Amino acid sequence: MGQELEVVQALVCVDGRVQGVYYRASAQARAQALGLRGWVRNLPDGRVELRAQGTRARVEALVEWCRKGPPSARVASVDVDWEPVDSEMPLSFIVLR
């Protein structure tokens, strides 16, 4: 299998003004447009966390989008951890509440 078709998974934590600014809904829309599987949720400490699975190029594109987010967000930092692929990932990209 070519590297461009390799399926990868990333856990992304986004810090800054990222809650109450449609970050989750915007991340979901971007991930769905990229054809990714996974989820996004708010954390109690004010960060947003997401787990995304798909081809490396598409997951990296979502990570790059996360560095800016929607227009009203103010992203301070983005931490990315590459993980083993989880076969239990949702079939689409969902918002966890």
URSUL-V182015 format. One record per residue. N is the residue number from 0. RES is the residue in one small letter. OMEGA is omega in whole degrees, -180 to 180 (* if undefined). D_CENTER is the distance of its C-alpha to the mean C-alpha in Angstrom with 2 decimals. Layout:
N:RES:OMEGA:D_CENTER
N:RES:OMEGA:D_CENTER
//
This chain:
0:m:179:24.29
1:g:-179:23.27
2:q:-179:20.52
3:e:179:18.86
4:l:179:18.67
5:e:177:17.56
6:v:-179:14.74
7:v:179:12.41
8:q:179:9.76
9:a:170:7.66
10:l:-174:7.25
11:v:175:5.88
12:c:-175:8.31
13:v:-179:9.08
14:d:180:12.81
15:g:175:15.22
16:r:-173:16.08
17:v:174:12.81
18:q:-179:14.35
19:g:-179:16.80
20:v:179:15.64
21:y:180:13.62
22:y:-178:10.26
23:r:-179:8.90
24:a:179:10.96
25:s:178:10.13
26:a:178:6.34
27:q:-179:7.74
28:a:180:10.41
29:r:-180:8.76
30:a:179:6.88
31:q:178:10.34
32:a:179:12.19
33:l:179:10.85
34:g:-177:11.91
35:l:173:8.99
36:r:174:9.40
37:g:-177:7.67
38:w:176:7.15
39:v:179:6.34
40:r:171:9.49
41:n:173:11.81
42:l:-178:13.64
43:p:-178:17.41
44:d:177:17.55
45:g:178:15.81
46:r:171:12.41
47:v:179:9.06
48:e:174:7.23
49:l:176:4.28
50:r:-175:5.38
51:a:-179:5.17
52:q:179:8.74
53:g:178:10.88
54:t:-176:13.12
55:r:-178:12.67
56:a:-178:13.14
57:r:177:10.53
58:v:178:7.71
59:e:177:9.42
60:a:177:9.61
61:l:178:5.98
62:v:178:6.33
63:e:177:9.58
64:w:-179:8.71
65:c:-179:6.91
66:r:177:10.37
67:k:-180:12.13
68:g:180:10.34
69:p:-174:12.90
70:p:-176:16.56
71:s:178:17.46
72:a:173:14.80
73:r:-176:16.08
74:v:178:13.59
75:a:180:15.70
76:s:177:13.61
77:v:176:10.37
78:d:-178:10.85
79:v:173:9.47
80:d:177:11.24
81:w:-173:11.82
82:e:170:13.03
83:p:-179:15.48
84:v:-179:14.41
85:d:-179:14.80
86:s:-180:17.06
87:e:-179:16.50
88:m:176:12.96
89:p:-178:13.26
90:l:177:14.58
91:s:178:12.32
92:f:-171:9.01
93:i:173:10.31
94:v:175:10.49
95:l:-180:12.20
96:r:*:15.11
//
